[in-house]
Amino acid sequence: MIPDPTAFLRQLFDRAVEVADPMRSLAGFLPDRPKGRVLVIGAGKASARMAEAVEAAWGPCEGLVITRYGYGRPCEGIEIVEAAHPVPDAAGVAATRRMLALLNGLGADDFVLALISGGASALLCAPAEGMTLAEKQAVNAELLASGAPISAMNTVRKHLSRVKGGQLAAAAYPARMLALMISDVPGDDPAFIGSGPTVGDATSPDDARAILSRWQIPLPQAAKAALDRSGVVAPQDPRLSRTENVIYAAPAQSLAAAADRAAPFAEVRQLGDRLEGEAREVALDQAAMAIAIADGLRSGDRPVLLLSGGELTVTRRGDGVGGPNAEFCLALALALQGHPRIHALACDTDGVDGAAEVAGALIGPDTLTRASGAATALSRNDAHGYFARAEAQVVTGPTLTNVNDFRAILILPPA
């Protein structure tokens, strides 16, 4: 019996976020504190919380971590710097420069702990030689609006950077490095988490050019020249021989925790933790699936819960304020047309859907009647605007973690 579908879905999302909290999970992956010099570095929306967890286990440490504005945490020794996301700013550039200076001159007896989570692509910012921050910002904004999958975006970012694609780890050599990561990418490939600053990369500048051409992303002249001088580090490069990369938290774990929480109340069907694609198109597919399931349920049957994760994208068509989770919900609501027995939630586990301080949205049978202009809002990419009017936004504030999208569709049987 699920008396309040909205509260039920929100509880599942909160459980998914809770499981990914670094204070609950990181310590088990830390070795004993090495003897000699220990330096902690990191970047991402969860990195400050990760640093807090490290100091809870090891005590005060030397280091520097870059996180999103509002996502800082109190640390005794590790300096926490806040910078902009998803488009980088001068604060991120300055902090990255200081981080590289800390790594310069380390020896073979030194140990570096790197804390990497989603968001590091923007926060860890060192434009390629010859590029300005403004040019880097312009390219990043075009990538975000293109609808390209995260793997494609990160390939381009690597070749326009002096720190991504293994270059951060190479800068620390010959020190030993352990990189602990929270995955926010479909497939959990460490090379794409934060654009892989500690992971070698086998892509070429030509691969980046092909992506730019496919998604019609313009490049400033300086960026075109920078591609020819790409410093991405190959996987077999000896400077990476002393680096170990470990993913210790991933979307599948959060989906499993939500499924366990839901299992006493509903039949749970996992659709996968690595879904990609245009948010509104995935919504149409899942709406059709949900309607078919609803049509097959009979009075007395158990509710059915569809869970999925991954990272959907939005191709910018209008001038509204939106994000992939809210756009998924709005397209889903339009496809369901007020179906009386289907409810859904889609949120980003970092608390930020797109560039808005909103995690996502909830929908139910009354979604389209709570505010007017749903179809117009979708055409303008204004899903956040619509759900604000409908009073159906999910606002969490900084969650201090990031295992990407969480989607849950609840299908109830007839009374």
Secondary structure, DSSP 4 states (H G I P E B T S, - for coil): --S-HHHHHHHHHHHHHHHT-HHHHSGGG--SPPSS-EEEEEESTTHHHHHHHHHHHH-S-EEEEEEETT-----SSEEEEEE-SSS--HHHHHHHHHHHHHHTT--TT-EEEEEE-TTHHHHS--BPTT--HHHHHHHHHHHHHHT--HHHHHHHHHHTBSSTTTHHHHHHTTSEEEEEEE--STT--GGGGGG-TTS-----HHHHHHHHHHTT----HHHHHHHHT--PPPTT-GGGTTEEEEEEE-HHHHHHHHHHHHTTTSEEEE--S-EEEEHHHHHHHHHHHHHHHHHH--TTPPPEEEEEEEEEE----SSS---HHHHHHHHHHHHHTS-TTEEEEEEETTS-BTTBS--EEEE-TTGGGSSS-HHHHHHTT-HHHHHHHTT-EE-----S----EEEEEEEPPP-
